Amino acid sequence: MTSTPDLAPADPATPRKPARTPQQGSLRTGSRKTPGKTPGKTSRHPYRAALSTARARTGLALVGAVVLAGLLAPLLAGHGPTDQSALSLAGVGTPGHPLGTDDLGRDLLSRVLYGIRADLGIIAVAVPVGAALGCLFALAAAAHPVLDTVVQRIFDLILAFPGLILALAVTAILGPGRLPVVLVIALAEIPAFGRLLRGGILVQREREYVTAARVGGSSGPRVLVRHILPNAADPLVVQIAVSLTVAVFIEGAMSFLGVGVRPPEPTLGSVLSQSMPYLAQAPHFAAGPLITVTALVLGLSLIAEALNREVRR
């Protein structure tokens, strides 16, 4: 006869702990917050979170001040950008000329303000054109392998020309002016946007959600527009800020070399170029365009860095 082990009687003074059900455990586990992520901010509004940082706010303040000065140039400038006077190379604080005058007696404040206006007008057209063309090339490359090869060779051809050589070649064909500057900036930005979007499309279309959409009956164009592009376009926002910075340098370099906007229309690069022979005699001549370009480039760089950090999270 098999003996059964005696069970110790439960102590009535010691209450038993109720067993935790699986539902309770799952609720507790599900209520934990993931460290470093705030629902509704980083996931739903990543760019708003990026632009709310101190770095981005500083950049927005610098860029906003420069843009506002350019837009209000007719109100802030006391003289026309090409009006001449007898005061040649007048110093800072001269009555009627807060920043002084250039070698032809033109008011430097007016020329800097209208130079900002001209530069912003050029890059506001050139960068979107380059971005649109680059994205169109990327979409064509994603459509068919043969087109992909052709597009890649086009990108290689554009990148084979250094920026200065490309600027000189376009100017030699079209002559100096606004149009050659816009074309040079747009051509220089096509490979950047095209390769970035093409790489994003190639990565995203191998993801499981794309396969699920195709299995669900979605057509190729619908999958591309509704699923792939929204997830592949985040780096393009950062690239826009970077391209604006590059465009400022390209326009300034072309105007500095005399192959940009035709004088006497002022740009920041042309005003800086005209100040070179007078740096020792009148250093204030170069101060205005230098400070403006530095503020604009620094502001755009801070915005681009803030957006890049948010996209990489």
C-alpha positions in Angstrom: 0.0 0.0 0.0 1.5 3.3 -1.1 1.7 6.0 1.5 0.7 9.5 0.7 2.9 12.3 2.0 1.2 14.4 4.7 0.4 17.9 3.6 1.1 20.5 6.2 -2.0 22.4 7.2 -2.1 26.0 6.1 -1.5 28.5 8.8 -4.8 30.5 9.1 -2.8 33.5 10.3 -0.8 33.8 7.1 -3.0 35.0 4.2 -2.2 33.5 0.8 -1.2 35.8 -2.0 -3.6 35.6 -4.9 -2.1 34.1 -8.0 -1.4 36.6 -10.8 -3.3 35.9 -13.9 -1.8 36.1 -17.3 -4.0 39.1 -18.0 -2.6 41.0 -15.1 1.0 40.3 -16.1 0.3 41.3 -19.7 -1.3 44.6 -18.6 1.6 45.4 -16.4 4.1 44.6 -19.0 2.2 46.6 -21.6 2.1 49.6 -19.4 5.8 50.0 -19.3 7.1 53.1 -21.1 10.0 52.7 -23.4 12.9 54.9 -22.3 13.8 57.7 -24.6 10.6 57.8 -26.6 7.7 60.1 -25.9 4.5 59.0 -27.7 3.0 61.7 -29.9 6.2 63.7 -30.2 9.1 61.7 -31.6 7.0 59.2 -33.5 4.1 61.4 -34.8 5.8 64.8 -35.1 9.5 64.1 -35.5 10.3 67.4 -37.3 8.4 69.4 -34.7 10.5 67.8 -32.0 13.7 68.4 -33.9 12.9 72.0 -34.5 12.1 72.6 -30.9 15.6 71.9 -29.7 17.9 74.8 -28.8 20.2 74.0 -31.7 17.4 74.3 -34.2 15.9 77.4 -32.6 19.2 79.1 -32.9 19.5 78.2 -36.5 15.9 79.3 -37.2 16.5 82.6 -35.5 19.7 83.3 -37.7 18.0 82.2 -40.9 14.8 84.1 -40.1 16.7 87.3 -39.4 18.6 87.1 -42.7 15.4 86.2 -44.7 13.4 89.0 -43.0 16.1 91.5 -43.8 16.1 90.5 -47.4 12.3 90.7 -47.7 12.2 94.1 -46.0 15.0 95.5 -48.1 12.9 98.2 -49.7 11.8 99.4 -46.3 15.1 99.1 -44.5 17.4 100.5 -47.2 17.7 104.2 -47.2 19.1 104.3 -50.8 18.9 102.3 -53.9 21.5 99.6 -54.4 23.0 101.3 -57.4 22.6 105.0 -56.3 26.0 106.7 -56.2 27.2 109.6 -54.1 30.4 111.6 -53.7 31.3 109.8 -50.5 33.7 107.1 -51.6 34.7 104.4 -49.1 33.0 106.3 -46.2 33.4 104.6 -42.9 30.8 103.0 -40.6 28.4 105.4 -39.0 28.5 108.0 -41.7 25.3 110.0 -41.7 22.9 108.4 -44.1 25.2 105.4 -44.5 25.2 103.2 -41.4 27.6 100.6 -42.9 29.5 103.2 -45.0 29.9 103.3 -48.8 31.8 101.3 -51.4 34.4 102.6 -53.9 31.7 104.1 -56.1 29.9 105.8 -53.2 27.0 103.3 -53.1 25.4 102.6 -49.8 26.7 99.3 -48.4 23.7 98.6 -46.2 21.4 98.9 -49.3 23.7 96.7 -51.4 23.9 94.0 -48.7 20.1 94.0 -48.1 19.4 93.7 -51.8 22.2 91.2 -52.2 20.4 89.0 -49.6 17.2 89.4 -51.6 18.9 88.3 -54.9 20.6 85.3 -53.2 17.4 84.1 -51.6 15.6 84.4 -54.9 18.2 82.3 -56.7 18.5 79.5 -54.1 14.7 79.4 -53.6 14.3 78.4 -57.2 17.5 76.4 -57.8 17.3 74.0 -54.9 13.6 72.9 -55.5 14.3 72.4 -59.2 17.4 70.2 -58.4 15.4 68.3 -55.8 12.5 67.7 -58.2 14.7 66.5 -61.0 16.8 64.3 -58.7 13.6 62.6 -57.3 12.2 62.1 -60.8 15.5 60.3 -61.8 15.3 58.2 -58.6 11.7 57.1 -59.4 12.8 56.2 -63.0 15.7 54.2 -61.6 13.4 52.3 -59.3 11.0 51.5 -62.1 13.3 49.3 -64.2 16.9 47.9 -64.0 17.8 49.3 -67.4 16.7 52.8 -66.4 18.5 52.4 -63.1 21.8 51.8 -65.0 21.2 54.8 -67.3 20.3 57.1 -64.3 23.4 56.0 -62.4 25.6 56.9 -65.4 23.9 60.3 -65.6 24.7 60.9 -62.0 28.3 59.9 -62.5 28.6 62.3 -65.5 27.4 65.2 -63.4 29.7 64.3 -60.5 32.6 64.0 -62.8 32.7 67.8 -63.3 34.0 69.8 -60.3 31.6 72.6 -59.3 33.9 75.4 -60.6 34.4 73.7 -63.9 30.7 73.1 -64.3 30.0 76.8 -63.4 32.5 78.0 -66.0 31.1 75.7 -68.7 27.5 76.8 -68.2 28.5 80.4 -68.1 30.6 80.0 -71.3 27.5 78.7 -73.0 24.8 81.0 -71.6 26.8 84.0 -70.4 26.7 85.5 -66.9 23.3 86.1 -65.2 20.7 84.6 -62.9 19.8 81.7 -65.2 23.3 80.1 -65.3 23.6 80.3 -61.5 20.2 78.6 -61.1 21.2 75.9 -63.6 24.6 75.2 -62.0 23.0 74.9 -58.5 20.2 72.7 -59.8 22.6 70.4 -61.7 24.9 70.1 -58.7 22.0 69.0 -56.5 20.5 66.4 -58.8 22.8 63.5 -57.9 22.5 64.3 -54.1 18.7 64.0 -54.1 18.5 61.3 -56.7 21.0 58.9 -55.0 19.5 59.5 -51.6 15.9 58.7 -52.7 17.0 55.8 -54.8 18.8 54.2 -51.9 15.8 54.8 -49.6 13.5 53.1 -52.1 15.8 50.1 -52.5 15.9 49.6 -48.8 12.2 50.1 -48.1 10.9 47.9 -50.9 12.5 44.9 -49.3 10.7 45.4 -46.0 7.9 43.1 -44.8 5.2 45.7 -44.9 5.8 46.2 -48.6 5.5 42.5 -49.2 2.3 42.5 -47.1 0.8 45.3 -49.2 1.6 43.5 -52.4 0.1 40.3 -51.1 -3.0 42.3 -50.2 -3.5 43.2 -53.8 -2.0 46.7 -54.0 -0.6 47.7 -57.3 3.1 48.7 -57.8 2.4 52.4 -58.1 0.1 52.4 -55.1 2.7 50.6 -53.0 5.3 53.1 -54.1 3.3 56.2 -53.4 1.4 55.0 -50.3 4.0 53.0 -48.5 7.6 53.3 -49.8 7.9 57.0 -50.5 6.6 58.3 -47.1 9.2 56.1 -45.4 12.1 56.9 -47.8 11.6 60.6 -47.9 12.7 61.5 -44.4 16.4 62.0 -45.4 15.3 64.4 -48.1 14.2 66.9 -45.6 17.7 67.0 -44.1 19.2 67.2 -47.6 17.1 70.2 -48.4 18.7 72.1 -45.5 22.2 70.9 -46.6 21.6 71.8 -50.2 20.5 75.4 -49.3 23.8 75.8 -47.5 25.7 74.5 -50.6 23.7 76.8 -52.8 24.7 79.8 -50.8 28.4 78.9 -51.4 27.9 78.2 -55.1 26.2 81.5 -55.8 28.7 83.4 -53.7 31.6 81.7 -55.5 30.2 82.4 -58.9 29.5 86.0 -58.1 32.9 86.4 -56.5 34.6 85.1 -59.7 32.5 87.4 -61.9 30.5 84.6 -63.6 27.3 85.0 -61.6 24.7 87.8 -61.6 25.7 90.7 -63.8 26.7 94.0 -62.1 25.6 96.5 -61.0 23.0 94.2 -59.5 24.3 93.3 -56.0 24.7 89.9 -54.5 26.6 89.0 -51.4 29.4 87.4 -53.4 29.8 90.3 -55.8 29.9 92.8 -52.9 32.6 90.7 -51.2 34.5 90.5 -54.5 34.5 94.3 -54.9 35.8 94.7 -51.4 39.0 92.7 -51.9 41.2 95.5 -53.2 40.3 97.8 -50.3 40.6 95.4 -47.3 43.5 97.3 -45.8 42.1 100.7 -46.5 38.4 100.0 -45.7 37.9 96.7 -43.9 34.2 97.6 -43.2 33.6 97.1 -46.9 33.7 93.3 -46.5 32.2 93.1 -43.1 28.6 93.3 -44.2 28.5 90.4 -46.7 30.8 88.3 -44.6 28.7 88.5 -41.5 25.5 87.9 -43.5 26.9 84.8 -45.3 28.2 83.4 -42.0 24.9 83.9 -40.2 22.9 82.3 -43.1 25.3 79.3 -43.5 25.6 78.7 -39.7 21.8 78.9 -39.3 21.1 76.4 -42.1 23.8 74.1 -40.8 22.3 74.0 -37.3 18.9 73.3 -38.7 20.3 70.5 -40.9 22.1 68.9 -37.9 19.0 69.0 -35.7 16.9 67.4 -38.4 19.6 64.8 -39.1 19.8 63.8 -35.4 16.0 63.3 -35.3 15.9 61.3 -38.5 18.6 58.9 -37.3 16.9 58.2 -34.0 
